[in-house]
Amino acid sequence: MKSYFQMTPEEREEYKKQVMLNPMHRFGDPEGDIAPVVAFLAGPDSCYYSGQSVIVDGANSIMP
């Protein structure tokens, strides 16, 4: 994936549109948003979780 500064002007506009469609107005960061959830689920603090779906999508799944 290109960085924002490597994108063409058209790609930048599309990127901005996609970001604004997200309820949090940003894309998720793999290390800051996803990894902590994975670490929790893989660790001992999640020992009582059973048969659950954990959705980490910046609230996209609740949008119409």
Secondary structure, DSSP 8 states (H G I E B T S, - for coil): ---GGGS-HHHHHHHHHHHHHSTTSS---IIIIIHHHHHHHHSGGGTT--S-----STTGGG--
